[in-house]
Amino acid sequence: MARGISLKPWYQSKTLTILVVLWALFTACLGIMIVVIFVQPHWITGTADGKSVNFGLYRNCSDDLSDCSGSLNEFANIHSSAWKASTVFVAFSFISTFVSVAIMLIYWLCCFRSSGFGFRVSSGMQFSAGVCLLITCLIFPIGWDSPAVQSACGPQADVYSVGRCKVNWAYWIAIICMIDAFVLSYLSLMFIEREIEASTATDARQSAETGTMDDFRSRRMMTNGSYNQDTTTL
């Protein structure tokens, strides 16, 4: 950080306050997008028996979602162990995002002057969400070799090979959510850094002022002592 720049806590800076509000909005949007990719069956799309089939984390449906099979109540029947793990990791990412928003709301409403700890926890939660989504994006294609997928995508469908199917929009949204979570985690740390540096600058200035006052008092006491001594001698 360049010298001579006056740093302030985020709640005393109009620019940082706007950034924090935007951070909160993007975090809320992240949570909504995670819910969407969790419930939507549009991760990969293929054709079976002349009908379009969309596969999600735990269920598969037709294009108009009128004919679906699979649910969280039938978790054991999910087509692949990799998809079971993906379902759990996406759920964890949503929980982490929700906790980060809840913690910052509590700090904003109750103790925003000491929100550094809240930013640290939120940063950790968002980083955890990003890691969960990263793992999801890596292990979901492992389940493409399941019989249900091969029936719609052809026998050439295999691990990391989708066959004649296509990767649909929900998978790409998951990648965007992962990047968003890591960026928001970094922004949380940036707000902490600004608060800590502003606090350090304030402490240093107060220490310098205190030292100046102590020095002035010492000199004044020495001057008074010399004057009293001269008066006694006279």
Backbone torsions as a table, in degrees:
resi	resn	phi	psi	omega
1	MET	NA	133.2	-175.9
2	ALA	-68.9	147.0	179.0
3	ARG	-73.0	154.4	177.5
4	GLY	85.4	-2.3	179.6
5	ILE	-91.8	126.9	179.8
6	SER	-83.2	117.1	-178.7
7	LEU	-99.8	144.0	-178.1
8	LYS	-130.5	153.2	169.4
9	PRO	-61.0	155.7	-172.9
10	TRP	-59.0	-34.2	-176.2
11	TYR	-76.2	-8.1	175.3
12	GLN	-103.6	-0.5	179.7
13	SER	-115.3	124.4	-178.8
14	LYS	-63.4	-40.5	-179.2
15	THR	-65.4	-46.8	-179.7
16	LEU	-66.5	-34.1	177.6
17	THR	-62.3	-43.3	177.3
18	ILE	-62.2	-42.0	179.3
19	LEU	-63.7	-39.0	179.5
20	VAL	-66.1	-41.0	177.7
21	VAL	-63.0	-43.5	177.3
22	LEU	-63.1	-39.6	177.3
23	TRP	-58.8	-43.6	179.7
24	ALA	-64.9	-41.3	179.7
25	LEU	-64.8	-44.5	179.1
26	PHE	-65.8	-33.8	177.0
27	THR	-66.0	-41.7	176.5
28	ALA	-63.2	-41.9	177.3
29	CYS	-62.8	-37.1	176.9
30	LEU	-60.1	-45.1	178.3
31	GLY	-60.6	-40.7	179.1
32	ILE	-64.8	-43.2	-179.8
33	MET	-64.8	-36.0	178.4
34	ILE	-64.9	-40.3	176.6
35	VAL	-61.4	-41.7	-179.1
36	VAL	-61.0	-49.3	-178.2
37	ILE	-69.7	-22.3	179.0
38	PHE	-72.0	-41.8	-173.4
39	VAL	-93.9	-21.1	-176.0
40	GLN	-81.8	137.4	-179.7
41	PRO	-92.5	31.3	-175.1
42	HIS	-108.5	51.2	176.5
43	TRP	-87.9	-45.6	171.7
44	ILE	-136.9	152.3	-176.5
45	THR	-130.3	132.7	177.7
46	GLY	-142.2	-166.4	-178.7
47	THR	-132.9	130.5	177.3
48	ALA	-135.0	126.4	-179.4
49	ASP	56.4	38.4	177.7
50	GLY	77.0	3.8	-179.7
51	LYS	-116.9	145.9	178.5
52	SER	-74.6	135.5	-179.7
53	VAL	-125.9	132.0	178.2
54	ASN	-113.9	128.0	-179.2
55	PHE	-104.9	134.5	174.1
56	GLY	-114.8	-159.3	-179.4
57	LEU	-69.2	-42.3	-174.3
58	TYR	-132.0	2.2	179.3
59	ARG	-149.7	161.5	174.2
60	ASN	-130.5	143.6	-172.6
61	CYS	-141.0	165.9	170.5
62	SER	-77.4	175.2	-177.1
63	ASP	-60.1	-40.4	-177.5
64	ASP	-89.7	7.1	177.6
65	LEU	62.5	17.5	180.0
66	SER	-81.8	-22.4	-178.3
67	ASP	-126.4	102.0	-176.6
68	CYS	-126.2	153.7	174.4
69	SER	-139.8	146.3	-178.6
70	GLY	96.3	143.4	177.6
71	SER	-158.9	170.1	178.4
72	LEU	-66.2	-26.0	176.6
73	ASN	-68.7	-18.4	177.5
74	GLU	-111.8	44.9	-175.5
75	PHE	-56.7	-37.5	-178.7
76	ALA	-66.5	-20.0	-177.8
77	ASN	-94.4	6.3	176.7
78	ILE	-59.4	141.3	-167.9
79	HIS	-58.5	-30.6	-173.6
80	SER	-141.9	147.6	174.8
81	SER	-63.1	-33.5	178.0
82	ALA	-63.9	-37.4	179.1
83	TRP	-72.6	-32.3	174.3
84	LYS	-62.1	-45.8	178.8
85	ALA	-64.3	-39.5	178.7
86	SER	-61.6	-41.1	177.9
87	THR	-60.0	-43.6	-179.7
88	VAL	-66.2	-42.8	-177.8
89	PHE	-67.4	-38.6	176.6
90	VAL	-65.4	-38.7	176.8
91	ALA	-62.6	-42.9	177.8
92	PHE	-62.7	-38.5	179.8
93	SER	-64.6	-38.6	177.1
94	PHE	-66.1	-43.2	179.3
95	ILE	-60.7	-43.2	179.4
96	SER	-62.3	-42.8	179.0
97	THR	-65.0	-42.5	179.0
98	PHE	-63.0	-42.1	179.4
99	VAL	-63.8	-40.9	179.8
100	SER	-61.9	-41.4	177.8
101	VAL	-66.7	-44.2	-178.7
102	ALA	-62.3	-41.9	-179.5
103	ILE	-63.8	-44.7	-179.1
104	MET	-68.1	-34.1	175.6
105	LEU	-63.0	-41.3	178.9
106	ILE	-62.6	-44.5	-178.9
107	TYR	-68.6	-36.8	179.1
108	TRP	-66.8	-36.5	-176.5
109	LEU	-82.1	-29.0	-171.7
110	CYS	-111.8	-47.4	-170.1
111	CYS	-145.3	60.3	-175.7
112	PHE	-68.8	-20.3	-179.8
113	ARG	-70.5	-18.9	177.6
114	SER	-122.2	45.5	-174.3
115	SER	-81.7	1.2	179.9
116	GLY	-56.3	-43.0	179.3
117	PHE	-64.3	-38.9	178.1
118	GLY	-62.9	-40.6	177.4
119	PHE	-64.5	-38.4	179.5
120	ARG	-63.0	-47.3	-179.7
121	VAL	-64.1	-43.5	179.3
122	SER	-62.7	-40.4	177.9
123	SER	-61.3	-43.7	178.5
124	GLY	-64.2	-40.8	179.0
125	MET	-64.3	-42.3	-180.0
126	GLN	-69.7	-35.9	175.3
127	PHE	-64.1	-39.8	177.2
128	SER	-62.7	-40.3	177.0
129	ALA	-62.3	-41.7	178.2
130	GLY	-62.7	-41.0	178.7
131	VAL	-64.7	-42.8	178.7
132	CYS	-60.9	-42.0	179.2
133	LEU	-69.9	-35.2	175.5
134	LEU	-61.3	-45.9	178.6
135	ILE	-62.4	-40.8	178.9
136	THR	-58.9	-47.6	-178.5
137	CYS	-64.9	-26.7	-179.4
138	LEU	-82.6	-36.7	-173.1
139	ILE	-96.3	-18.5	179.3
140	PHE	-58.8	-42.9	179.1
141	PRO	-65.5	-14.6	177.7
142	ILE	-65.4	-26.6	-178.8
143	GLY	-83.1	4.4	-178.3
144	TRP	-74.5	-4.3	177.9
145	ASP	-95.2	7.9	-179.7
146	SER	-71.8	153.1	-178.8
147	PRO	-58.4	-36.1	-179.3
148	ALA	-64.8	-39.8	179.1
149	VAL	-71.3	-41.8	-179.8
150	GLN	-64.9	-28.3	177.7
151	SER	-68.6	-26.3	179.5
152	ALA	-100.6	-27.1	-174.3
153	CYS	-108.5	-1.6	179.7
154	GLY	92.8	162.0	-178.0
155	PRO	-66.6	-16.9	179.2
156	GLN	-77.0	-9.1	176.2
157	ALA	-66.4	129.7	-176.6
158	ASP	-152.5	-175.1	178.5
159	VAL	-57.7	124.2	-178.4
160	TYR	60.4	19.1	174.9
161	SER	-135.6	112.6	-171.5
162	VAL	-86.2	0.5	178.0
163	GLY	66.7	-135.3	-179.2
164	ARG	-88.5	2.7	174.4
165	CYS	-78.6	174.3	175.6
166	LYS	-128.4	145.9	175.9
167	VAL	-74.8	126.0	-173.3
168	ASN	-97.0	-178.2	-167.8
169	TRP	-65.8	-29.4	-176.9
170	ALA	-62.9	-35.9	178.4
171	TYR	-66.5	-40.9	179.7
172	TRP	-69.5	-33.8	175.1
173	ILE	-65.3	-35.7	177.2
174	ALA	-61.7	-39.5	177.8
175	ILE	-66.0	-41.4	177.5
176	ILE	-62.6	-41.6	177.8
177	CYS	-62.0	-39.6	178.6
178	MET	-61.0	-48.4	179.6
179	ILE	-63.3	-41.8	179.5
180	ASP	-59.8	-43.0	-179.0
181	ALA	-63.2	-41.9	179.2
182	PHE	-67.3	-39.2	179.1
183	VAL	-65.7	-43.9	179.0
184	LEU	-64.8	-35.4	176.0
185	SER	-62.7	-42.5	178.1
186	TYR	-64.8	-40.6	179.4
187	LEU	-63.4	-37.1	176.4
188	SER	-59.7	-44.4	178.4
189	LEU	-65.0	-34.5	179.1
190	MET	-64.1	-40.5	178.7
191	PHE	-65.2	-37.8	177.1
192	ILE	-62.4	-45.1	-178.5
193	GLU	-59.5	-43.6	179.8
194	ARG	-63.3	-40.2	179.0
195	GLU	-65.1	-45.1	-177.7
196	ILE	-65.5	-43.7	-179.1
197	GLU	-66.6	-37.9	177.5
198	ALA	-65.2	-41.4	178.0
199	SER	-63.8	-41.4	179.3
200	THR	-64.4	-41.4	178.7
201	ALA	-64.3	-39.4	178.9
202	THR	-65.5	-43.2	178.9
203	ASP	-62.3	-41.8	179.9
204	ALA	-64.0	-40.1	179.6
205	ARG	-66.6	-42.0	178.2
206	GLN	-64.7	-38.1	178.4
207	SER	-64.7	-40.5	179.2
208	ALA	-64.8	-41.7	178.8
209	GLU	-65.5	-39.8	178.4
210	THR	-64.3	-42.5	178.2
211	GLY	-62.3	-39.5	178.5
212	THR	-64.2	-43.3	178.6
213	MET	-64.5	-41.4	178.4
214	ASP	-63.3	-40.3	179.2
215	ASP	-64.8	-40.3	178.8
216	PHE	-64.1	-41.9	179.9
217	ARG	-65.9	-38.7	179.4
218	SER	-64.1	-44.5	179.3
219	ARG	-63.9	-38.1	-179.9
220	ARG	-66.3	-40.9	179.0
221	MET	-64.9	-40.1	178.5
222	MET	-64.7	-40.1	178.7
223	THR	-64.7	-43.0	178.5
224	ASN	-65.2	-37.3	178.4
225	GLY	-64.7	-42.5	179.1
226	SER	-65.0	-38.9	-179.7
227	TYR	-65.6	-43.0	179.9
228	ASN	-64.2	-38.9	-179.9
229	GLN	-64.2	-41.6	178.8
230	ASP	-65.3	-37.9	179.9
231	THR	-67.0	-37.9	178.9
232	THR	-67.2	-39.2	-180.0
233	THR	-65.2	-40.4	176.8
234	LEU	-66.2	NA	NA
